[in-house]
């Protein structure tokens, strides 16, 4: 009896050990070493931050159609080639060209004062003598409709004073709605929660069947002041002068660099942000940081010798701010390859401390990405939530590509967004390094894992 027991024990132990060794290795176990190498490299220095600072300091604001944007693109192409990225190229895109001229808003009654404004992207200019009119302050479109009889010949000021998040309603179509009730100009309270007398710009639009009127943003401080004046029953008169103009479309480019996949080169993970910015500030947050973070993630893979099974393609899209021409041009150029676009990852919320990603796609893919997220637990940036994407990967997502957007601490993002205050000093080198690490790990593992991300 004792001999039989010993034999069974001898046979059983090796079988158990073999079974453990042969069992499926989790993604966390399989990629822990590579993930740690990427994280360590991303946090080793301030290379990404310094590269972004060079770009923004050297080329400044990069609005679509500007020479500054094209100079920055030329520099980026040269640098990507120096980094040893593969298939580096600029792909042509025709973009709108709106040019800001001199803009002034002068308060004439109840006192004389110069008020700071920013024309909203795409606005028409005024005549050389400007537009002089009374101001009617409203708080909503319903308020405008209720006071339509008072709006004729006035300049409408939309003063939606309670900040509840990023709402572009009045910026986008405020001029159209104001013109429909006979107004001669449109102003909005700048889109943001706080201000240090910093107006915020952004894209606006017109309707072909409605007269076009000038459209600009005033500071939060001045919007609040004019609201108080109206509440007292004081007459508010201003003179608005704007020399803004829309010129013929100009040639720009999407910037692309790759690490080509070792086994499935036609299957692609795309990630990046947009290279253009508004013409105020230098676009460090929006979105130079997102572009450089994705670029740096790919550079580190190259430097560490990490070539995934699938291709990783970093893209700096052009013209996100006032037209999304770059995103749509890319989608149209690669429409027959969308099925092999495995995942899109976008960073367009500032390179502040990351917490993870928002994901839009199948439950099966969500579960895989959640597992990959645990590779980022050491830097607290691996939480995957449902619902996410971005403006530039949006056209691809509408064609069926899963997409995810980097989630960061945006506590202060809208303080500076689309304003002259979008500058390098708002960013932190270590936090940017965390964004690089987070994007690098996610992109690399999705591109390299044996299982293709399910749709």
ZAGU-669536 format. One record per residue (C-alpha): residue number from 1; z, x, y. Coordinates in steps of 0.5 Angstrom, whole numbers, padded with zeros to 4 digits. Layout:
N
 zapa    up  east north
  NUM     Z     X     Y
...
***
This chain:
455
 zapa    up  east north
    1  0000  0000  0000
    2  0002  0006  0005
    3 -0005  0009  0003
    4 -0009  0003  0005
    5 -0005  0002  0011
    6 -0007  0009  0013
    7 -0014  0009  0012
    8 -0015  0002  0016
    9 -0012  0006  0022
   10 -0016  0012  0021
   11 -0022  0007  0021
   12 -0020  0002  0027
   13 -0018  0007  0032
   14 -0025  0011  0033
   15 -0028  0004  0033
   16 -0024  0001  0039
   17 -0025  0008  0042
   18 -0033  0007  0041
   19 -0033  0000  0044
   20 -0029  0002  0050
   21 -0034  0007  0052
   22 -0040  0003  0050
   23 -0038 -0003  0054
   24 -0041 -0005  0061
   25 -0039  0000  0067
   26 -0038 -0004  0073
   27 -0041 -0003  0079
   28 -0035  0000  0082
   29 -0034  0005  0077
   30 -0041  0007  0077
   31 -0042  0008  0084
   32 -0035  0010  0086
   33 -0037  0017  0087
   34 -0043  0016  0091
   35 -0040  0011  0095
   36 -0034  0016  0097
   37 -0039  0021  0099
   38 -0043  0017  0103
   39 -0036  0015  0107
   40 -0034  0022  0107
   41 -0040  0024  0110
   42 -0041  0018  0115
   43 -0034  0020  0118
   44 -0034  0027  0118
   45 -0037  0028  0125
   46 -0040  0024  0131
   47 -0047  0025  0129
   48 -0049  0018  0130
   49 -0045  0017  0136
   50 -0048  0023  0139
   51 -0055  0021  0138
   52 -0054  0014  0140
   53 -0051  0017  0147
   54 -0057  0022  0147
   55 -0062  0016  0147
   56 -0059  0012  0152
   57 -0057  0017  0157
   58 -0064  0020  0156
   59 -0068  0014  0156
   60 -0064  0008  0159
   61 -0066  0001  0159
   62 -0071 -0001  0154
   63 -0074 -0007  0156
   64 -0081 -0010  0152
   65 -0087 -0007  0156
   66 -0083 -0001  0159
   67 -0085  0006  0159
   68 -0078  0008  0157
   69 -0078  0004  0151
   70 -0084  0007  0149
   71 -0081  0014  0150
   72 -0075  0012  0146
   73 -0080  0010  0140
   74 -0084  0017  0141
   75 -0077  0021  0141
   76 -0075  0017  0135
   77 -0081  0018  0131
   78 -0080  0025  0132
   79 -0073  0025  0130
   80 -0074  0021  0124
   81 -0080  0026  0122
   82 -0075  0032  0123
   83 -0070  0029  0119
   84 -0074  0029  0113
   85 -0075  0021  0112
   86 -0081  0019  0109
   87 -0087  0015  0111
   88 -0085  0015  0118
   89 -0089  0011  0122
   90 -0090  0006  0128
   91 -0093  0000  0127
   92 -0097 -0004  0133
   93 -0094 -0010  0136
   94 -0096 -0013  0143
   95 -0090 -0015  0147
   96 -0089 -0019  0153
   97 -0088 -0016  0159
   98 -0083 -0019  0164
   99 -0081 -0014  0170
  100 -0075 -0016  0175
  101 -0076 -0015  0182
  102 -0071 -0015  0188
  103 -0067 -0021  0187
  104 -0062 -0024  0192
  105 -0058 -0030  0193
  106 -0054 -0031  0200
  107 -0049 -0036  0201
  108 -0051 -0039  0208
  109 -0045 -0045  0208
  110 -0039 -0045  0208
  111 -0040 -0038  0210
  112 -0045 -0032  0210
  113 -0044 -0028  0204
  114 -0048 -0024  0199
  115 -0047 -0026  0192
  116 -0049 -0022  0186
  117 -0055 -0025  0181
  118 -0059 -0023  0175
  119 -0066 -0027  0174
  120 -0066 -0029  0167
  121 -0072 -0026  0163
  122 -0078 -0030  0164
  123 -0077 -0033  0170
  124 -0082 -0034  0176
  125 -0081 -0031  0182
  126 -0080 -0035  0189
  127 -0085 -0035  0195
  128 -0083 -0029  0200
  129 -0079 -0033  0204
  130 -0075 -0035  0198
  131 -0072 -0042  0197
  132 -0066 -0045  0201
  133 -0063 -0051  0199
  134 -0056 -0054  0198
  135 -0053 -0053  0191
  136 -0051 -0058  0186
  137 -0046 -0056  0181
  138 -0046 -0059  0174
  139 -0042 -0058  0168
  140 -0047 -0061  0163
  141 -0054 -0064  0162
  142 -0050 -0071  0161
  143 -0047 -0069  0168
  144 -0054 -0067  0171
  145 -0057 -0074  0168
  146 -0051 -0078  0171
  147 -0052 -0074  0178
  148 -0060 -0074  0178
  149 -0061 -0078  0184
  150 -0057 -0072  0188
  151 -0061 -0067  0185
  152 -0068 -0068  0188
  153 -0069 -0062  0193
  154 -0063 -0058  0190
  155 -0061 -0052  0187
  156 -0057 -0054  0180
  157 -0051 -0049  0178
  158 -0049 -0050  0171
  159 -0042 -0049  0171
  160 -0040 -0050  0164
  161 -0033 -0046  0165
  162 -0030 -0047  0158
  163 -0032 -0041  0154
  164 -0033 -0043  0147
  165 -0037 -0038  0144
  166 -0044 -0036  0145
  167 -0048 -0042  0147
  168 -0055 -0041  0150
  169 -0057 -0048  0152
  170 -0057 -0047  0159
  171 -0060 -0040  0159
  172 -0066 -0042  0155
  173 -0068 -0049  0158
  174 -0063 -0050  0164
  175 -0069 -0049  0169
  176 -0074 -0054  0165
  177 -0068 -0060  0165
  178 -0067 -0058  0173
  179 -0074 -0059  0175
  180 -0075 -0065  0171
  181 -0070 -0069  0176
  182 -0073 -0065  0182
  183 -0069 -0059  0183
  184 -0072 -0053  0186
  185 -0068 -0048  0183
  186 -0063 -0047  0177
  187 -0057 -0042  0177
  188 -0052 -0041  0171
  189 -0045 -0039  0170
  190 -0046 -0032  0166
  191 -0046 -0033  0159
  192 -0039 -0029  0157
  193 -0031 -0030  0157
  194 -0029 -0025  0162
  195 -0033 -0022  0168
  196 -0031 -0016  0173
  197 -0037 -0019  0178
  198 -0042 -0017  0172
  199 -0048 -0022  0172
  200 -0051 -0023  0165
  201 -0058 -0024  0163
  202 -0062 -0026  0157
  203 -0068 -0030  0155
  204 -0070 -0037  0158
  205 -0076 -0041  0157
  206 -0081 -0046  0161
  207 -0085 -0052  0159
  208 -0092 -0053  0160
  209 -0092 -0060  0163
  210 -0086 -0059  0167
  211 -0086 -0055  0174
  212 -0083 -0048  0174
  213 -0077 -0046  0178
  214 -0074 -0040  0179
  215 -0068 -0039  0174
  216 -0062 -0034  0175
  217 -0055 -0032  0173
  218 -0049 -0032  0177
  219 -0042 -0029  0176
  220 -0037 -0032  0173
  221 -0033 -0031  0179
  222 -0038 -0034  0184
  223 -0039 -0040  0179
  224 -0032 -0042  0180
  225 -0032 -0041  0187
  226 -0038 -0046  0188
  227 -0034 -0051  0183
  228 -0028 -0051  0188
  229 -0032 -0051  0194
  230 -0036 -0058  0191
  231 -0029 -0060  0189
  232 -0027 -0060  0196
  233 -0033 -0064  0199
  234 -0036 -0057  0202
  235 -0043 -0057  0203
  236 -0046 -0051  0199
  237 -0052 -0048  0202
  238 -0056 -0042  0199
  239 -0062 -0038  0200
  240 -0065 -0035  0193
  241 -0070 -0029  0193
  242 -0073 -0027  0187
  243 -0080 -0022  0186
  244 -0080 -0023  0178
  245 -0087 -0023  0175
  246 -0090 -0023  0168
  247 -0095 -0019  0167
  248 -0100 -0018  0161
  249 -0098 -0017  0154
  250 -0097 -0009  0153
  251 -0097 -0005  0146
  252 -0091 -0003  0143
  253 -0089 -0001  0136
  254 -0084 -0003  0130
  255 -0081  0004  0128
  256 -0080  0005  0120
  257 -0078  0011  0116
  258 -0076  0011  0109
  259 -0073  0014  0102
  260 -0078  0012  0097
  261 -0075  0009  0091
  262 -0075  0013  0084
  263 -0077  0008  0079
  264 -0079  0001  0083
  265 -0082  0004  0090
  266 -0085 -0003  0091
  267 -0079 -0006  0091
  268 -0075 -0005  0098
  269 -0069 -0006  0102
  270 -0070 -0007  0109
  271 -0064 -0005  0114
  272 -0064 -0004  0122
  273 -0063 -0007  0128
  274 -0068 -0008  0135
  275 -0070 -0002  0139
  276 -0071 -0006  0145
  277 -0066 -0008  0150
  278 -0065 -0012  0157
  279 -0067 -0008  0163
  280 -0060 -0008  0166
  281 -0055 -0003  0162
  282 -0057  0002  0157
  283 -0057 -0003  0151
  284 -0052  0002  0147
  285 -0048 -0004  0144
  286 -0055 -0009  0144
  287 -0058 -0006  0140
  288 -0058  0002  0140
  289 -0052  0002  0136
  290 -0055 -0002  0130
  291 -0061  0002  0130
  292 -0058  0009  0130
  293 -0053  0007  0125
  294 -0058  0004  0120
  295 -0062  0011  0121
  296 -0056  0015  0120
  297 -0054  0012  0114
  298 -0061  0013  0111
  299 -0061  0020  0114
  300 -0054  0021  0110
  301 -0057  0019  0104
  302 -0063  0024  0104
  303 -0058  0030  0106
  304 -0054  0028  0100
  305 -0060  0028  0095
  306 -0059  0020  0094
  307 -0065  0017  0092
  308 -0064  0010  0090
  309 -0069  0007  0084
  310 -0072  0002  0090
  311 -0074  0004  0097
  312 -0070  0003  0103
  313 -0073  0002  0109
  314 -0070  0003  0116
  315 -0073 -0001  0121
  316 -0072 -0001  0129
  317 -0076 -0008  0131
  318 -0079 -0008  0138
  319 -0078 -0014  0143
  320 -0072 -0018  0140
  321 -0069 -0020  0146
  322 -0075 -0024  0149
  323 -0080 -0026  0144
  324 -0078 -0023  0137
  325 -0085 -0021  0137
  326 -0083 -0015  0133
  327 -0080 -0019  0127
  328 -0086 -0024  0127
  329 -0091 -0018  0127
  330 -0087 -0015  0121
  331 -0087 -0021  0117
  332 -0094 -0022  0118
  333 -0096 -0015  0116
  334 -0092 -0016  0109
  335 -0092 -0023  0108
  336 -0096 -0021  0101
  337 -0090 -0017  0099
  338 -0084 -0021  0101
  339 -0083 -0023  0094
  340 -0081 -0015  0093
  341 -0076 -0015  0099
  342 -0070 -0015  0095
  343 -0065 -0016  0101
  344 -0065 -0015  0109
  345 -0059 -0012  0112
  346 -0058 -0013  0120
  347 -0053 -0010  0125
  348 -0054 -0013  0132
  349 -0047 -0015  0134
  350 -0045 -0008  0137
  351 -0042 -0002  0132
  352 -0035 -0004  0133
  353 -0030 -0004  0127
  354 -0033 -0007  0121
  355 -0030 -0012  0116
  356 -0036 -0013  0112
  357 -0042 -0018  0112
  358 -0044 -0025  0112
  359 -0049 -0026  0107
  360 -0055 -0032  0106
  361 -0058 -0032  0099
  362 -0056 -0035  0092
  363 -0049 -0035  0089
  364 -0051 -0030  0083
  365 -0053 -0025  0089
  366 -0047 -0027  0093
  367 -0042 -0025  0087
  368 -0046 -0018  0086
  369 -0045 -0016  0093
  370 -0038 -0018  0093
  371 -0037 -0013  0087
  372 -0041 -0008  0091
  373 -0036 -0010  0097
  374 -0030 -0007  0093
  375 -0033  0000  0094
  376 -0031 -0001  0101
  377 -0024 -0003  0100
  378 -0022  0004  0103
  379 -0024  0003  0110
  380 -0023 -0005  0110
  381 -0030 -0006  0111
  382 -0032 -0010  0104
  383 -0031 -0017  0105
  384 -0037 -0021  0104
  385 -0037 -0028  0107
  386 -0043 -0034  0106
  387 -0047 -0035  0112
  388 -0051 -0029  0115
  389 -0057 -0026  0117
  390 -0060 -0024  0124
  391 -0066 -0025  0129
  392 -0070 -0020  0126
  393 -0069 -0021  0119
  394 -0070 -0028  0120
  395 -0077 -0029  0119
  396 -0077 -0025  0113
  397 -0071 -0030  0110
  398 -0075 -0036  0112
  399 -0080 -0033  0107
  400 -0074 -0033  0102
  401 -0071 -0026  0102
  402 -0064 -0026  0102
  403 -0061 -0023  0108
  404 -0054 -0021  0111
  405 -0051 -0019  0118
  406 -0046 -0013  0119
  407 -0039 -0017  0121
  408 -0035 -0013  0126
  409 -0030 -0014  0131
  410 -0033 -0017  0137
  411 -0027 -0019  0141
  412 -0030 -0015  0147
  413 -0038 -0016  0145
  414 -0039 -0021  0150
  415 -0035 -0018  0156
  416 -0041 -0013  0156
  417 -0047 -0017  0153
  418 -0054 -0017  0157
  419 -0050 -0014  0163
  420 -0050 -0007  0167
  421 -0044 -0006  0163
  422 -0047 -0005  0156
  423 -0046  0003  0156
  424 -0044  0008  0151
  425 -0036  0008  0154
  426 -0035  0001  0150
  427 -0036  0004  0144
  428 -0032  0009  0139
  429 -0035  0015  0135
  430 -0030  0013  0129
  431 -0032  0006  0129
  432 -0039  0007  0129
  433 -0038  0012  0123
  434 -0035  0006  0120
  435 -0041  0002  0121
  436 -0045  0007  0118
  437 -0041  0008  0112
  438 -0041  0001  0111
  439 -0049  0000  0111
  440 -0050  0006  0107
  441 -0046  0004  0101
  442 -0049 -0003  0101
  443 -0056 -0001  0102
  444 -0056  0004  0097
  445 -0052  0001  0091
  446 -0057 -0005  0092
  447 -0063 -0001  0092
  448 -0060  0003  0086
  449 -0057 -0002  0081
  450 -0060 -0003  0075
  451 -0060 -0011  0076
  452 -0065 -0013  0082
  453 -0061 -0017  0086
  454 -0063 -0025  0084
  455 -0066 -0030  0089
***
